[in-house]
Amino acid sequence: MDARDEKSKIWMNGRFIPWQEATIHVMSHVVHYGSSVFEGLRCYDTPKGPMIFRLREHIRRLVDSAKIYRMTVPYSVEELVQACNDLIKINQFPAAYLRPIVYRGYHSLGVDPRKCPVDVAIGGLNWGKYLGDEALAAGVDVRVSSWQRMAPNTLPAMAKAAGNYMNSALIKQEALADHYVEGIALDVNGQVSEGSGENLFVIRDGVVYTPPVSASILSGITRDSVIKLCAEMALPVKETVLPRELLYIADEVFFTGSAAEITPIRSIDHVVIGSGKCGPVAAELQTRFFAYINGEREDNYGWNHYVR
């Protein structure tokens, strides 16, 4: 945790309050049952000032996640977009990682959450490169996890829910304990799913492959951005079931995510991928991605929300 974060303000149920006052009761439903949904999104320091990348899409997914879990968010998408904007302004963040969260608060302890209030908070952090400062250029070493993603019709993978990330924590801890940076989970059928907090792309013979939403993945917003960038580069993209062994013979493999951005994978289970560093496709995608963020390319997609 950066010491500067603790001097910032948190948006909580419509008010900006000091960091230390942003607390909840220990008997809140969310503490006992993980009943929350959240987002993670980046605000970048750009030549045009602070810019939140794909803010509206993140807030829409937040509301969608809440709807899946039968949580009525007491604020509109527009109000939450404005709250994120104002959080950056009030805290004078040049750049930040934003974490909006919707959660079931304190009322009763039973599993039935319906009488518990639905509360909303947004915080900001100073956060560097998620998988390490050298990761974007050098790539990372990962393993295939022994933990699978949840089976269909058990926990809804399309919801970015806190409870789902207990699975992610197992994947991440296992990888770190074995001296890898990250883990890749398979789905219930033994096919490639995603990382603990990232989507996955595989390149083989000029074709870009990525697991479909039905493979228990979160439908990532950076994933969607990369698919659009591949179209710009005239690269065919196939959203399809991927066998584990394809990972080992790929020309390139990389993670995508709001935190991870576009991070190449240099080895999987000690098998070197491609040249063992960032490949040409991932490098070009990174260049285009950051060119949009820095305003060097015309934002024809409406991705960039400049803080005003």
C-alpha positions as CSV (number, residue, x, y, z in Angstrom):
1,M,0.0,0.0,0.0
2,D,1.3,3.4,-1.0
3,A,1.3,5.8,2.0
4,R,-0.2,8.5,-0.3
5,D,-3.4,6.5,-0.7
6,E,-4.2,6.9,3.0
7,K,-4.4,10.6,2.6
8,S,-7.0,10.4,-0.2
9,K,-10.8,10.4,0.0
10,I,-13.2,7.6,-0.7
11,W,-16.6,8.0,-2.4
12,M,-19.0,6.1,-0.2
13,N,-22.8,6.1,-0.7
14,G,-22.7,9.5,-2.4
15,R,-20.3,11.3,-0.1
16,F,-16.5,11.8,-0.1
17,I,-15.0,10.8,3.2
18,P,-11.4,10.4,4.6
19,W,-9.7,7.1,3.8
20,Q,-9.7,6.1,7.5
21,E,-13.5,6.6,7.9
22,A,-14.4,4.3,5.0
23,T,-15.4,1.4,7.2
24,I,-18.2,-1.2,7.5
25,H,-19.6,-3.3,10.3
26,V,-17.9,-6.7,10.8
27,M,-21.4,-8.3,10.8
28,S,-22.2,-7.0,7.3
29,H,-23.5,-9.6,4.9
30,V,-20.5,-9.1,2.6
31,V,-18.0,-10.0,5.3
32,H,-19.6,-13.4,5.9
33,Y,-20.8,-14.4,2.4
34,G,-18.7,-12.4,-0.1
35,S,-21.8,-10.7,-1.4
36,S,-20.2,-7.9,-3.5
37,V,-19.4,-7.1,-7.1
38,F,-16.6,-4.8,-8.2
39,E,-14.6,-3.3,-11.0
40,G,-10.9,-2.4,-11.5
41,L,-10.0,0.3,-14.0
42,R,-7.1,2.5,-14.7
43,C,-6.8,6.3,-14.9
44,Y,-3.7,7.2,-16.9
45,D,-1.6,10.3,-16.8
46,T,-1.7,11.6,-20.4
47,P,-0.6,14.7,-22.2
48,K,-4.3,15.8,-22.1
49,G,-4.6,15.2,-18.3
50,P,-6.0,12.3,-16.3
51,M,-7.9,9.8,-18.5
52,I,-10.0,6.9,-17.3
53,F,-9.9,4.1,-19.8
54,R,-13.3,2.7,-20.9
55,L,-15.0,4.1,-17.8
56,R,-18.5,3.7,-19.0
57,E,-18.0,0.1,-20.0
58,H,-16.6,-0.8,-16.6
59,I,-19.5,0.9,-14.8
60,R,-22.0,-0.9,-17.1
61,R,-20.4,-4.2,-16.2
62,L,-20.5,-3.3,-12.5
63,V,-24.3,-2.8,-12.8
64,D,-24.7,-5.9,-14.9
65,S,-22.8,-8.0,-12.2
66,A,-25.0,-6.6,-9.5
67,K,-28.2,-7.4,-11.5
68,I,-27.0,-11.1,-11.9
69,Y,-26.7,-11.3,-8.1
70,R,-30.2,-9.6,-7.6
71,M,-28.6,-6.4,-6.2
72,T,-30.3,-3.1,-7.1
73,V,-27.7,-0.4,-7.4
74,P,-29.0,2.8,-5.9
75,Y,-27.2,5.0,-8.4
76,S,-27.4,5.3,-12.2
77,V,-24.5,4.5,-14.5
78,E,-24.2,8.3,-15.1
79,E,-24.0,9.0,-11.4
80,L,-21.3,6.4,-10.9
81,V,-19.3,7.6,-14.0
82,Q,-19.4,11.1,-12.5
83,A,-18.4,9.8,-9.1
84,C,-15.3,8.2,-10.6
85,N,-14.5,11.4,-12.4
86,D,-14.9,13.5,-9.3
87,L,-12.8,11.1,-7.2
88,I,-9.8,11.7,-9.5
89,K,-10.4,15.5,-9.3
90,I,-10.8,15.7,-5.6
91,N,-7.8,13.6,-4.8
92,Q,-5.7,15.3,-7.6
93,F,-4.6,11.9,-8.9
94,P,-2.6,12.2,-12.1
95,A,-3.0,8.5,-12.4
96,A,-4.7,5.8,-10.3
97,Y,-6.2,2.4,-10.2
98,L,-9.9,2.8,-9.4
99,R,-12.0,0.2,-7.5
100,P,-15.8,0.7,-7.5
101,I,-17.6,-1.9,-5.3
102,V,-21.2,-2.7,-4.7
103,Y,-21.9,-4.8,-1.6
104,R,-24.5,-6.0,0.9
105,G,-24.2,-4.1,4.1
106,Y,-25.3,-4.7,7.7
107,H,-28.8,-5.8,8.6
108,S,-29.1,-9.6,9.4
109,L,-26.7,-12.5,9.4
110,G,-28.7,-15.1,7.5
111,V,-27.8,-16.2,4.0
112,D,-30.9,-14.4,2.6
113,P,-29.6,-11.0,1.7
114,R,-32.8,-9.2,0.7
115,K,-33.2,-7.0,3.8
116,C,-29.5,-6.0,3.8
117,P,-28.8,-2.6,2.3
118,V,-26.9,-2.3,-1.0
119,D,-24.0,0.1,-0.5
120,V,-21.6,1.5,-3.0
121,A,-18.0,2.8,-2.6
122,I,-15.2,3.9,-4.9
123,G,-11.6,4.1,-3.9
124,G,-8.4,5.0,-5.8
125,L,-4.8,3.6,-5.4
126,N,-1.4,4.4,-6.7
127,W,-0.6,1.1,-8.5
128,G,2.2,0.3,-10.9
129,K,2.5,-2.6,-13.3
130,Y,0.4,-5.5,-11.9
131,L,2.7,-8.4,-12.9
132,G,6.0,-6.4,-12.4
133,D,7.8,-3.4,-13.8
134,E,9.6,-5.5,-16.5
135,A,6.6,-7.7,-17.4
136,L,5.4,-5.7,-20.5
137,A,8.8,-6.0,-22.2
138,A,10.3,-9.2,-20.8
139,G,7.3,-11.3,-20.3
140,V,6.4,-13.5,-17.3
141,D,6.8,-17.1,-16.3
142,V,3.5,-18.9,-15.5
143,R,2.1,-22.4,-14.8
144,V,-1.1,-24.2,-15.5
145,S,-2.9,-24.3,-12.2
146,S,-4.2,-27.4,-10.4
147,W,-7.3,-25.4,-9.6
148,Q,-10.1,-25.2,-12.3
149,R,-12.4,-22.4,-13.0
150,M,-16.0,-22.9,-11.7
151,A,-18.3,-25.1,-13.6
152,P,-21.2,-23.5,-15.6
153,N,-24.4,-22.9,-13.5
154,T,-22.5,-23.0,-10.2
155,L,-21.1,-19.4,-9.9
156,P,-21.8,-16.9,-12.7
157,A,-18.5,-16.2,-14.3
158,M,-19.8,-13.2,-16.2
159,A,-20.3,-11.4,-12.9
160,K,-17.2,-9.8,-11.5
161,A,-18.1,-10.9,-8.0
162,A,-15.9,-11.0,-4.9
163,G,-16.8,-14.6,-4.2
164,N,-15.4,-15.8,-7.6
165,Y,-12.0,-14.4,-6.6
166,M,-11.6,-17.0,-3.8
167,N,-10.9,-19.3,-6.7
168,S,-8.5,-16.7,-8.2
169,A,-6.7,-16.4,-4.8
170,L,-6.0,-20.2,-4.8
171,I,-4.7,-20.0,-8.4
172,K,-2.4,-17.0,-7.6
173,Q,-1.1,-18.4,-4.3
174,E,-0.2,-21.7,-5.8
175,A,1.7,-20.0,-8.7
176,L,3.6,-17.7,-6.3
177,A,4.5,-20.6,-4.0
178,D,6.0,-22.4,-6.9
179,H,8.0,-19.3,-8.0
180,Y,5.8,-18.4,-10.9
181,V,4.3,-15.0,-11.5
182,E,0.8,-16.2,-12.4
183,G,-1.3,-19.3,-13.0
184,I,-3.5,-20.3,-15.9
185,A,-6.7,-22.1,-15.0
186,L,-8.5,-24.7,-17.1
187,D,-12.3,-25.0,-17.2
188,V,-14.3,-27.9,-15.9
189,N,-13.7,-29.7,-19.2
190,G,-10.0,-29.4,-19.0
191,Q,-9.8,-26.6,-21.7
192,V,-8.0,-23.3,-21.3
193,S,-9.9,-20.7,-19.4
194,E,-8.0,-17.7,-18.0
195,G,-5.5,-16.4,-15.5
196,S,-6.4,-15.6,-11.9
197,G,-7.3,-12.0,-12.9
198,E,-6.5,-11.9,-16.7
199,N,-7.9,-13.1,-20.0
200,L,-5.6,-15.1,-22.3
201,F,-4.7,-14.9,-26.0
202,V,-2.7,-17.4,-28.0
203,I,-1.1,-16.8,-31.4
204,R,-0.3,-19.6,-33.8
205,D,0.6,-19.2,-37.5
206,G,-0.8,-15.7,-37.7
207,V,-4.2,-16.5,-36.1
208,V,-5.2,-15.1,-32.7
209,Y,-7.1,-17.5,-30.4
210,T,-8.9,-16.7,-27.2
211,P,-11.2,-18.8,-25.0
212,P,-14.9,-18.1,-25.4
213,V,-17.1,-16.6,-22.7
214,S,-18.5,-20.1,-22.2
215,A,-15.1,-21.3,-20.9
216,S,-15.9,-19.7,-17.5
217,I,-14.0,-16.5,-18.2
218,L,-14.9,-13.0,-17.3
219,S,-15.8,-11.1,-20.5
220,G,-12.9,-8.7,-20.2
221,I,-13.0,-5.0,-21.3
222,T,-9.3,-5.0,-22.2
223,R,-9.9,-8.4,-24.0
224,D,-12.6,-6.6,-26.1
225,S,-10.1,-3.7,-26.8
226,V,-7.5,-6.2,-28.0
227,I,-9.9,-8.0,-30.3
228,K,-10.7,-4.6,-31.9
229,L,-7.0,-3.8,-32.3
230,C,-6.5,-7.2,-33.9
231,A,-9.1,-6.2,-36.5
232,E,-7.2,-3.0,-37.2
233,M,-4.1,-5.2,-37.9
234,A,-6.1,-7.5,-40.1
235,L,-5.4,-10.4,-37.8
236,P,-8.1,-13.1,-37.7
237,V,-9.4,-13.7,-34.1
238,K,-11.1,-17.0,-33.2
239,E,-13.0,-17.3,-29.9
240,T,-12.9,-21.0,-29.5
241,V,-12.2,-23.9,-27.1
242,L,-8.4,-24.2,-26.6
243,P,-6.7,-27.4,-25.5
244,R,-4.0,-27.1,-22.9
245,E,-1.3,-28.4,-25.2
246,L,-1.8,-25.5,-27.7
247,L,-0.2,-23.3,-25.1
248,Y,3.1,-25.1,-25.3
249,I,3.4,-24.9,-29.1
250,A,2.1,-21.3,-29.5
251,D,4.1,-18.6,-31.2
252,E,3.0,-16.1,-28.6
253,V,0.8,-16.1,-25.5
254,F,-0.2,-13.1,-23.6
255,F,-2.5,-11.9,-20.8
256,T,-4.9,-9.0,-21.0
257,G,-6.7,-7.1,-18.2
258,S,-7.2,-3.6,-16.8
259,A,-4.4,-4.2,-14.3
260,A,-2.2,-6.5,-16.5
261,E,-2.8,-4.4,-19.6
262,I,-1.1,-6.5,-22.4
263,T,1.5,-8.8,-20.7
264,P,3.4,-11.4,-22.7
265,I,4.1,-14.8,-21.3
266,R,7.6,-16.1,-21.9
267,S,7.2,-19.6,-20.5
268,I,4.4,-22.0,-19.3
269,D,5.3,-24.9,-17.1
270,H,9.0,-24.3,-17.9
271,V,8.3,-24.6,-21.6
272,V,9.6,-21.5,-23.5
273,I,7.0,-19.8,-25.6
274,G,8.2,-18.5,-29.0
275,S,11.4,-16.5,-28.5
276,G,11.0,-16.4,-24.8
277,K,10.2,-12.7,-24.7
278,C,7.5,-10.3,-26.0
279,G,6.6,-11.4,-29.5
280,P,5.9,-9.1,-32.5
281,V,2.1,-9.3,-32.3
282,A,2.0,-8.5,-28.6
283,A,4.5,-5.7,-29.1
284,E,2.4,-4.1,-31.9
285,L,-0.8,-4.5,-29.8
286,Q,1.0,-2.8,-26.9
287,T,2.1,0.0,-29.1
288,R,-1.4,0.6,-30.5
289,F,-3.0,0.2,-27.1
290,F,-0.8,2.8,-25.4
291,A,-1.1,5.1,-28.5
292,Y,-4.8,5.3,-27.9
293,I,-4.3,5.9,-24.2
294,N,-1.8,8.7,-24.8
295,G,-3.9,10.4,-27.5
296,E,-1.5,9.6,-30.3
297,R,-4.2,7.8,-32.2
298,E,-7.7,9.2,-32.8
299,D,-10.1,7.7,-30.3
300,N,-12.7,6.5,-32.8
301,Y,-14.0,4.0,-30.3
302,G,-14.9,6.5,-27.5
303,W,-12.6,4.7,-25.1
304,N,-11.1,7.6,-23.3
305,H,-12.8,9.5,-20.5
306,Y,-10.9,12.7,-19.7
307,V,-11.4,14.0,-16.2
308,R,-13.0,17.4,-16.2
